[in-house]
Amino acid sequence: MDKNIELNHNAVVAHLKKMPQDFTKADMLRFIKEKDIKMVDFMYPAEDGRIKTLNFTVNDIGYAETFLSEGERVDGSSLYPSFVEADNSDLYVVPRFRTAFVDPFTEIPTLCFLCSFFDKAGEPFECSPQQTLVRAAEVFRESTGMTFEAMGELEYYVIAEDPKAFPATDQRGYHESEPFAKLNDFRRDCMEHVAKTGGRIKYGHSEVGNFTLDGKIYEQNEIEFLPNPVETAADQLLLAKWVIRNLAWKYGLNVTFAPKIIVGEAGSGMHVHMRLMKDGRNCTLDASGKLSAEARRAIAGLMRLAPAITAFGNKNPTSYFRLVPHQEAPTNVCWGDCNRSALVRVPLGWSSGKDMCAAVNPKEVPGVHDTTAKQTFEMRSPDCSADIYQLMAGLCVAARHGLEMPADEALAIAADKYVDGDIHAVRNASRLASLGSLPACCAESAACLESVRTVFEDRGVFPRRMVDGIVKSLKAFDDAGLHAAAEKDPELMRRLVDEYFYCG
C-alpha cells in the first residue's frame, strides 16, 4: 500500500485506498453507494473569500452521476458582483474529485467537493481566483520547467471566558502548554478535523499573542501545513478556515483570523512558504546545500513585486495595522536567513549534515539523511484577509518574474535586498533607509498594483477586469492616515476591529 494512504485521516482516501489525485467519478459513485452517502455538497469561494455551499440530496445513483458529471448552474452576479452582471449572470460549478471529503460536522452522511467555475461557453471562468491560480501555475511550469509548491501558516485568535486560574504571560504565548494555555485541545481537534478534509498538516502550536479583555481570554494559535502543489496548498488553507470556524461554533468559542484586533498585541498573519521542484527534487538548494541561484532569483522577483502583492494578501485597512515595526511583521522590502523582521525569511533547512537524532538517542546508529526537501523561503506579509487563490497566484507570478529576468540582474537585486540580522537594529539604520517599504494602507496598495499590473496580466494570468476590480475595491476604503487616527482613538479602533473581525 502507498505509504501516504496508511493512517490517512480522509475517509475517502482510506476507503478507496487511492490518493486524491487519482480519484475518478466512478470512485465517487462507488463511495456514495458503499458508504450510504445521503447528501453531496458543492463548495466554492466567492468574491468575499468565504466558502459557499450547494446541497444535493442523493435521490438515486443516476442523479448523483448527473450532477457529478455536469455540475450545476449558479448565480454568478451574487457570487462575483464585481465581475458578473445580473443580466448575464449564470455560471456553472463543477466538482474537482481530488478534493473529496466527508463532512465532519453533519449528522447526515455528506460527501463534499470543492468546485471550479465555468462560463456559458463551457470555458473556465476567467475571473475565478481559483482559475487564476491554475493559469499562474501552468505558466510557471511552461516558463521555468519547475513546479511551484507552497505551504501556508494560519494564525488566529481563539476567544473564551477567562477562567482566572493559571493566567498566561502577556505576549509570551509561543508554544505554551496547559494549564497556562487553555485552548490547546481545541487546536488539536481543529487539526484532526482539517486532516479529515484532506489537509496535510505539519504541526500546530500556541503563538505569541495572548491577552485578556472584557472578561475574556484571547489565545493566538497557529496551524502550519506541509508543502503541496500550489493549487492544493490554496484549497487546504481555504478548507482549514472553514473547519476552524465550524468547530469553534460547535465548542461555543469565537475565532478571528483578523490581522489586527488590538494595538500593542501580536497580529495574525498567513505566512506562505515556497519551494521550487523539478523531477521530485527541491531546486531551492544547490548541490552544496546552500540556497540556489534559482531560489535567489525567485526571491528577487518577490522583492521587486512585494508592494503590489499586498493587493492580494492584505485586503482590508486593519491589514496595515499589523505591518508595523517590532511586531515580527515586515515593513521593509528585504530578505534574510532565519530573520523574522524581514519580508522574506529563509528558515533553517537541516543543512548541517549532522545526525541530531543519533546525538540525543544513543541506541540510534548515526546516518546520512536527505533533508533537502525541507528547505523553503517564506513570505511574511500576507494575512487572512487575503483572497488565498489570488495571493498564491501573485506569489507564483512574482517568483516567475525573478526567474525570467536576466540572471545577473536578478542575483544583483537579491544581493542588494539581503539583510543580515534585525533590520530595525541601530547598527542597520543606514541600511534600513536604503530599502523600499510596503504600502501603509489599502489605497497605497492599489497604486502599487496599478504600477506593475502588466507583469501580473502577462500571458493572461490575471484578467484585466480582475485587476480593475481589486484596485477599485482597495481604493474604496479611502484609508490613508486611518492607522494613525485609530491609534489615537480607541473607539475608532474598536469599530474597525468589529467591522473586519470575520474577514476572509
Protein Blocks (a to p, Z undefined) as FASTA:
>chain_A
ZZklgopablklmmnopafklpcfklmmmmmmmnopabdcdddddfkopacddddddfbf
klmmmmmmnopaddfklmmmmlpcfklmbccddddfklgccdfkbmbdcdddddddddfk
opacfklmklmmmmmmmmmmmmnopacddddddddddddddehiapacehilgopacfkb
mklmmmmmmmmmmmmnopacfbdcddfbdcdeehiacdddddddddddfklmmmmmmmmm
mmmmmmmmmnopacdfbfbfbghiacddddddddddeehiafkbcfkopacfklmmmmmm
mmmmmmmmmmmmocbfklmmmmcghilpafbdcddehiakbmbdcddehlnopafklmmm
mkbccddddfklmpccddfkbcckbcfklmmmmmmmmmmmmmmpcfklmmmmmmmmpced
jfkbmklmmmmmmpccddfbfklmmmmmmmmmmmmmgghlagfklmmmmmmmmmmnopgh
klmmmmmmmklmmmmmmmmmmgZZ
